[in-house]
Amino acid sequence: MHPVVRYRFTLVGMSHREISTVSISDECTLPTEEQPLRVAEFDGLFVSALRRVERRDRTLLVLTFDAGAEVTVRDLVAREAQCCSFFTFAVMAGPGGCHVEVGVPVTHSAVLDGLSARAAYLAGLDT
């Protein structure tokens, strides 16, 4: 197990590609009973609509989703921004789909590592 301390993402398995569970963050203000539901929403979106994961640097991740997922992406990102203050999100629609820039302060880059790996794994993308 490779925990990302105090965050929602925990990497479990024999390699970085085998990510299968989530731990709960002390920094998240989402009620505890709602956290597994939120994680499931993200997982479902990663599985069904994520097409590309691009790590621009330690503090910036860009996720590209199918254009048809834009309404769902915007809703989910807006709700996540309300409970996890260390994330910044920018959602842009373009010809290549719906792009989400996810930023964190450098002190929180480990959570971006976990999010990037989990998203790529669930979408079946190579990282």
Backbone bond lengths (Angstrom), bond angles and torsions (degrees), N, CA, C in turn:
res aa  C-N    CA-C-N  psi(-1)  N-CA   C-N-CA  omega(-1)  CA-C   N-CA-C  phi
1 M - - - 1.441 - - 1.520 108.27 -
2 H 1.327 116.16 137.32 1.453 122.31 179.58 1.520 108.59 -123.95
3 P 1.351 118.27 87.87 1.464 119.16 -176.73 1.513 112.32 -73.41
4 V 1.303 115.59 145.29 1.444 122.43 169.52 1.525 103.61 -101.63
5 V 1.321 115.77 101.34 1.458 123.82 -167.16 1.526 112.24 -52.55
6 R 1.338 116.30 132.28 1.457 126.37 175.14 1.516 114.24 65.68
7 Y 1.295 118.94 13.94 1.451 119.89 -179.66 1.498 110.44 -120.97
8 R 1.306 114.63 171.89 1.439 122.31 -176.14 1.530 113.15 -72.53
9 F 1.294 119.09 -23.56 1.453 121.48 -172.10 1.518 112.67 -98.55
10 T 1.321 116.43 126.73 1.455 122.57 174.11 1.522 107.30 -125.86
11 L 1.298 115.95 131.14 1.456 120.78 -179.85 1.515 108.58 -94.26
12 V 1.311 115.64 126.11 1.454 121.15 -177.58 1.520 108.26 -127.65
13 G 1.315 116.82 140.76 1.453 119.60 176.05 1.504 111.63 134.07
14 M 1.323 114.62 -174.89 1.451 119.46 -177.27 1.517 112.79 -84.25
15 S 1.320 118.39 -18.52 1.453 120.93 179.72 1.517 109.18 -147.05
16 H 1.339 116.01 173.10 1.458 120.09 179.00 1.519 112.08 -63.64
17 R 1.306 118.21 -17.41 1.465 122.25 -178.95 1.525 112.69 -83.63
18 E 1.321 117.89 -12.87 1.459 120.53 -175.88 1.526 110.19 -107.58
19 I 1.294 115.14 71.88 1.449 121.68 -176.33 1.514 107.69 -100.84
20 S 1.345 116.78 120.22 1.451 116.50 -170.95 1.519 116.32 -135.83
21 T 1.308 119.08 -2.55 1.459 117.85 -178.59 1.514 110.99 -145.15
22 V 1.311 115.07 169.40 1.453 121.07 -174.11 1.521 109.36 -133.66
23 S 1.314 117.10 137.71 1.462 120.71 171.81 1.522 108.50 -104.03
24 I 1.305 117.20 163.84 1.450 121.76 -174.73 1.523 110.30 -96.66
25 S 1.301 115.99 138.81 1.457 122.89 -177.63 1.518 112.18 -86.93
26 D 1.325 115.05 139.68 1.452 120.18 172.21 1.527 111.02 -73.63
27 E 1.333 117.17 -20.36 1.459 120.80 -176.72 1.525 113.06 -89.52
28 C 1.272 118.74 -5.03 1.461 122.31 -178.88 1.527 109.17 -87.86
29 T 1.332 116.77 132.16 1.458 120.54 179.49 1.527 112.60 -92.94
30 L 1.320 117.64 -1.00 1.457 121.03 176.23 1.525 108.18 -65.36
31 P 1.330 118.38 132.31 1.470 119.61 179.47 1.531 111.46 -52.65
32 T 1.309 115.69 140.03 1.465 122.44 -175.28 1.520 112.52 -50.38
33 E 1.318 117.31 -43.00 1.466 119.90 -176.98 1.526 112.48 -68.48
34 E 1.328 118.14 -19.45 1.463 121.55 179.14 1.529 112.89 -91.76
35 Q 1.329 118.09 -15.73 1.462 120.80 -175.35 1.529 113.57 -61.51
36 P 1.338 120.16 -44.97 1.472 118.46 178.23 1.529 112.63 -62.56
37 L 1.320 117.49 -31.40 1.459 120.84 178.08 1.519 111.13 -68.47
38 R 1.332 116.65 -39.80 1.465 120.46 178.06 1.525 110.63 -65.61
39 V 1.322 116.42 -43.42 1.466 120.18 177.80 1.524 109.86 -60.08
40 A 1.323 117.00 -42.06 1.470 120.98 179.02 1.529 111.09 -63.42
41 E 1.333 117.35 -35.96 1.461 120.13 176.78 1.526 111.01 -63.20
42 F 1.332 116.24 -46.60 1.464 119.47 177.31 1.527 110.84 -62.32
43 D 1.322 116.99 -45.39 1.463 120.07 179.76 1.524 111.15 -57.64
44 G 1.329 116.76 -45.15 1.464 120.48 179.21 1.516 112.07 -61.37
45 L 1.319 116.35 -39.68 1.460 120.70 178.32 1.525 110.88 -67.38
46 F 1.327 116.77 -41.61 1.470 119.93 177.79 1.531 110.73 -61.48
47 V 1.310 116.54 -44.23 1.470 121.29 -178.48 1.527 111.17 -66.07
48 S 1.323 117.03 -43.86 1.462 120.18 -170.99 1.520 115.51 -88.28
49 A 1.329 118.56 -29.16 1.464 117.94 -169.36 1.528 115.85 -134.41
50 L 1.327 119.08 -7.52 1.466 120.18 -178.52 1.523 109.93 -75.31
51 R 1.331 115.87 129.32 1.463 120.69 -178.25 1.524 113.91 -116.46
52 R 1.334 117.27 -20.45 1.465 119.04 -178.16 1.523 109.91 -155.44
53 V 1.336 115.00 142.50 1.455 122.66 175.13 1.522 106.45 -125.91
54 E 1.317 116.21 121.92 1.469 120.79 -179.10 1.521 109.45 -129.62
55 R 1.301 115.70 117.15 1.462 121.28 177.00 1.520 107.18 -91.87
56 R 1.318 117.05 108.74 1.466 120.95 -176.88 1.519 112.28 -78.79
57 D 1.337 116.45 -37.35 1.456 122.18 174.06 1.525 108.19 -164.78
58 R 1.321 117.51 -170.81 1.477 120.60 -176.13 1.515 113.12 -58.71
59 T 1.322 116.67 -27.23 1.462 119.63 -172.29 1.523 114.61 -114.07
60 L 1.323 118.13 3.83 1.465 120.40 -176.63 1.529 111.52 -136.65
61 L 1.315 114.81 127.28 1.457 123.70 177.62 1.518 107.72 -124.25
62 V 1.339 116.90 137.34 1.465 120.80 175.76 1.527 108.03 -118.19
63 L 1.320 114.85 123.89 1.458 122.16 177.87 1.525 108.04 -110.07
64 T 1.329 117.09 131.28 1.457 120.98 178.57 1.523 108.77 -113.38
65 F 1.329 114.85 124.58 1.457 122.85 -179.41 1.526 109.99 -112.94
66 D 1.326 116.72 161.83 1.460 121.44 172.01 1.524 108.75 -54.85
67 A 1.323 116.59 144.35 1.463 120.73 179.66 1.529 111.29 -58.16
68 G 1.312 117.48 -33.91 1.452 121.77 -179.22 1.517 114.33 -66.65
69 A 1.316 117.54 -12.00 1.465 121.57 -179.20 1.526 112.46 -94.56
70 E 1.329 117.62 3.84 1.464 120.50 -172.29 1.529 113.35 -56.87
71 V 1.313 118.72 -45.09 1.470 120.61 -178.37 1.520 110.27 -62.36
72 T 1.320 116.90 -44.40 1.462 121.63 178.77 1.524 110.83 -64.26
73 V 1.319 116.81 -43.76 1.463 121.80 179.25 1.523 110.58 -60.62
74 R 1.313 116.84 -48.96 1.473 120.30 -178.85 1.529 111.45 -60.80
75 D 1.324 117.14 -42.74 1.460 121.04 179.59 1.525 111.11 -63.23
76 L 1.322 116.67 -48.96 1.459 121.02 -177.01 1.527 111.58 -65.35
77 V 1.310 117.07 -43.41 1.470 121.49 179.31 1.529 110.52 -63.96
78 A 1.319 117.93 -40.48 1.474 120.76 179.06 1.526 110.53 -63.07
79 R 1.317 117.08 -42.15 1.464 119.96 178.87 1.521 111.69 -67.70
80 E 1.331 117.34 -37.33 1.471 120.59 179.46 1.527 110.94 -68.18
81 A 1.317 117.16 -37.58 1.464 121.09 179.43 1.528 111.69 -62.95
82 Q 1.326 116.91 -27.11 1.459 120.78 -179.94 1.525 112.36 -72.17
83 C 1.334 118.12 -27.76 1.467 119.50 -174.08 1.530 113.87 -109.75
84 C 1.305 118.70 -16.69 1.469 121.46 -179.18 1.526 108.41 -121.98
85 S 1.319 115.55 89.90 1.458 121.44 -171.34 1.525 114.65 -68.49
86 F 1.323 118.20 -17.37 1.464 118.75 -178.71 1.526 112.52 -80.69
87 F 1.329 117.96 -13.28 1.466 122.03 175.57 1.526 110.11 -84.66
88 T 1.333 116.27 144.25 1.462 121.60 163.73 1.518 106.44 -120.21
89 F 1.312 115.97 140.73 1.459 121.35 -178.46 1.518 109.74 -128.17
90 A 1.335 115.52 141.52 1.461 121.91 170.27 1.526 106.18 -134.36
91 V 1.327 116.37 125.26 1.468 121.53 -179.22 1.516 107.90 -111.37
92 M 1.339 115.57 128.24 1.453 121.60 -179.41 1.522 109.52 -133.25
93 A 1.313 115.90 131.90 1.460 120.36 174.65 1.521 108.09 -93.11
94 G 1.311 115.53 139.46 1.454 119.89 179.82 1.506 110.59 -151.76
95 P 1.317 117.28 -179.60 1.465 120.61 -178.30 1.534 112.89 -64.03
96 G 1.327 116.96 -24.24 1.461 120.42 -179.42 1.506 113.82 -90.83
97 G 1.330 116.98 2.67 1.454 120.30 -179.29 1.514 111.50 126.05
98 C 1.299 115.38 -160.22 1.463 123.20 179.57 1.525 107.40 -102.33
99 H 1.330 115.87 119.13 1.454 121.39 -175.79 1.528 109.86 -105.80
100 V 1.327 116.02 134.02 1.457 121.26 177.79 1.516 108.42 -121.10
101 E 1.338 115.59 118.73 1.454 120.62 172.73 1.520 107.06 -91.32
102 V 1.330 115.73 123.67 1.458 122.12 179.79 1.519 106.89 -113.71
103 G 1.320 115.86 118.94 1.452 120.50 -179.72 1.513 111.75 -117.92
104 V 1.322 115.41 151.68 1.467 122.42 175.52 1.521 107.92 -143.18
105 P 1.338 117.75 156.76 1.459 119.49 170.66 1.531 109.43 -65.13
106 V 1.310 117.38 154.90 1.462 121.11 -178.19 1.527 111.63 -55.85
107 T 1.307 117.97 -31.31 1.467 121.20 179.36 1.526 112.43 -67.94
108 H 1.314 117.54 -12.50 1.468 122.34 179.84 1.533 111.60 -115.07
109 S 1.318 117.66 18.45 1.467 120.19 -176.44 1.530 112.80 -63.42
110 A 1.318 117.94 -25.85 1.470 120.02 179.34 1.526 111.90 -63.17
111 V 1.320 117.08 -33.75 1.464 118.67 178.89 1.525 109.87 -69.71
112 L 1.322 117.36 -32.72 1.455 120.52 176.11 1.526 110.64 -67.74
113 D 1.334 116.90 -35.13 1.465 121.10 173.83 1.529 110.20 -58.02
114 G 1.327 116.01 -48.13 1.460 120.69 -179.36 1.510 112.67 -65.02
115 L 1.327 116.61 -43.15 1.462 120.65 179.24 1.517 110.77 -63.44
116 S 1.307 117.07 -44.92 1.463 121.70 179.99 1.528 111.42 -60.71
117 A 1.316 116.40 -48.54 1.468 120.68 -179.55 1.519 111.73 -64.32
118 R 1.323 117.04 -43.12 1.467 121.03 -179.42 1.529 110.82 -64.35
119 A 1.326 116.51 -46.48 1.462 120.81 -179.82 1.526 110.79 -59.98
120 A 1.324 117.06 -48.70 1.475 121.00 -179.38 1.518 111.12 -62.16
121 Y 1.307 116.79 -43.19 1.463 121.27 -179.67 1.531 111.07 -61.54
122 L 1.324 115.98 -49.85 1.466 119.38 -177.38 1.530 113.07 -67.11
123 A 1.331 116.19 -29.82 1.463 120.05 177.90 1.524 112.29 -83.75
124 G 1.328 116.75 -7.61 1.463 120.24 -179.20 1.524 112.74 73.98
125 L 1.321 115.76 30.76 1.469 121.19 -179.07 1.511 110.15 -100.98
126 D 1.306 117.32 147.55 1.462 121.55 173.88 1.514 108.59 -81.14
127 T 1.339 115.07 139.21 1.473 118.75 176.54 1.496 110.19 -116.07
